[in-house]
């Protein structure tokens, strides 16, 4: 029968339609490629699209489904990958003019290898801020990426290309990176789900210069899709010596755990952040709905001060080390803001770096104590709604850097805790707002289950935003 891909809104539903032959992977892939061709000139979510490779992969998947032998739960689902992951046959330029596209590209990162092994259809690579350095998505190489809910606005970042692609229906799934909020922030701004699992749950190679801050994370339109994709990705790889062993239970099953009766803390501002009134109201309403459904919520701050100075030291030192490995003359080609980060990073000593790591450790201990009383912590994902694209901070805000509006995210990179953003409402201007759920380290299954309950009690349309 003819494909009706517009009625299939999530990867889970798409795979179910493959099983009944209502839709084939080839039809779904063609629909995604058509959508990219139609819309990506407006949103700039992709920096590379390979229709020939995608269609070949889709035909291979179609044959497996017809034989009743798919390679996994997500076999044949159209997927993108952020241009921070090595991908055999495609350049990985990371939004930078400093990386030579003509070199050999013959290695898959662990993330890419897992996607291939499970038969997902790789459509192409998504845009990123240069080297993933900031919480919006624009770069000297790829230009400005825009939000499908309003192309005048930023999708957030640095995984903004992935978020925009999923939100606009240019592929059902994507994988981003998150060293300071880069999965969760664009998920919130684009009205999708984005998950930063426990540090090292998804292996990374090569090792990130941002060290313990760095995570990879799945991005999708539903919590079920996130769980399915995490089952694909959360498998150790020998190239990452810090990679965690897999959990005995599948995430696709754990996501349905009943969490009613568990204890949750709700912190509207972590005790020190300024939050937009609409964001505060929307997230507060979603928290009240969770409480009414049986999650035992009380308002409580975790009791730490803003760790931004330690975070910026770790961040800038890592960036400086990375940029110093580039060929001579590269600094002049960088985003001006990244040049300033490089300059600042060069001033830090090894002793100062260790002091910043000690701040992270102390923060992790504090959160461990907090979670002895509260199973999860709930906050807004971002303190503000999306703002004008092409700027690192809202024009006229007086803020000095992106960290000043992204304070809900980076503390939990420092502690390496699992944290997810789920969409919970729209502002009066029709812009998405996300709610963040944070759990103790290694409680990825718990965080997913609470997110699933939030999705059920505060339903969110899993379809695409109206194209402006």
C-alpha positions, 0 to 999 in steps of 0.5 A: 500500500502507499506510504503514509509517512506523515502519520508516523511521528516516532521511531517506535511507530515507524518500526512497528509499521515496518513490521506490518509492511504498512511502510517500508524503510525505503519509503520512510527514507525517501520521505525524510530525504524529501523533507530535507530537500524541502526545508533544510535550506531554511533551517540549515540543520545538515552539513552533509546529506548522502542520499545514495548511501541512505537509500542503499542502507534503506534497501538493505533494511527493507530486505531484512524486514521482508525476511522477518530478520531485522537487526534490531528494534530500530532497523531502517529508521532514518537517523542523523548524527552530529558532525562531532562523531567520526564517520567512515567515508564522511568528513568530520569537520566539527563546524571548523575551517581548521580541519582539512576535509581532504584527509582520510576518513576511514574510522567510525566512532563507537556511536556511528559503529553501533548505529550501523550495526543495528541497521539504522539509516544514516541520512547525513551529519548535522550542524554544530557550533565550532568544536561544540563550544557554545549553547547555540548553533552557528559557525564560520564554516556552516553559518547559522542553524535555525529553529523550526518553530520560528526560523528567526530564532536559535535552536540552541546548541551545540547539537542544534542541527540534530534538534532542528532535524528531528523537530522538523521531521528531517529524520526520526532520530539523532545523536548529539554531544553534551559537555555543558547542555548541548543535547538538553538545551536544543531539545528544550528550544526545539520541543523534542526529548534529549537525554544526557546519560550517566558519564561514560554510559555511551562510549566516546572515541577519540577522547574528548578534550573536554574530559569528564564534562563530555557525554553523547546523548540520543535525541528523539520525539518521544521517551520510548524512542530515547530508550530504544536508541540508548539500548543501541548506544550504551554498549562498551567499546574498547577504545574508551577505557572509561566506558561503563558495562551495560545494565542487565535490563533493557532501557526499552523495558525499564522506561515503563517502570512505575515511579508513582510514590517515589520522591522528587525535589522541584527546584525552580531556580537551583537557588540562584538563577533568574528564570523567565516567568513563562518558563517558570509557570509552564514547568511549575504546572508540569511538576504539579501534574506529576505530583497529582499523578502520584510522584511525591514532589516537594520544592527543595534546592540542592544547596550548591552555589553556581559552579560556573567559574570551575566549569569555565576553567575546565571548558576553556582549558580543554578547548585550548588544548584541542586548538593547540593541536591544530596546524599553525595559523588556525586560531585566526580562522576560529569563531571569535568567541572561541578564540577568546576561550582559547586565550583564556584557557592558555592562562590556566595552570595544572594546579588550577585545573585540578582545583576545578576537578575538585569542585566537580567532585565536591558537587557530585558528593553534594548531589549524592547526599541530596539524592539520599532524600530525593530520588530525582531532581526536577528543574527547567531545562533552560531559564529562557525561551529561544532567542534571536539566531546568530547571537550567543546571548539574547540581544539586549540582555547584557549577559556576557556569555552563554553560560549565564543563561544555561545554568541549569545544565552544566552543573550536571555535566560536572557531576556526570549525572543522567539528565533528560529534557522533555517538552512540557508546553508552549509560551504565549509566542508558541515556543517550546519549553522543556523540563529537566529531570536529573537522577543519581549517577547510574540511574539512567533507567529511573530518569527515563521512567520519570520522563515517561510519566511526565510525557503521559501526564503532560502530553506533547504533540510528537508531530512536527511544528507548523512550518513558518 
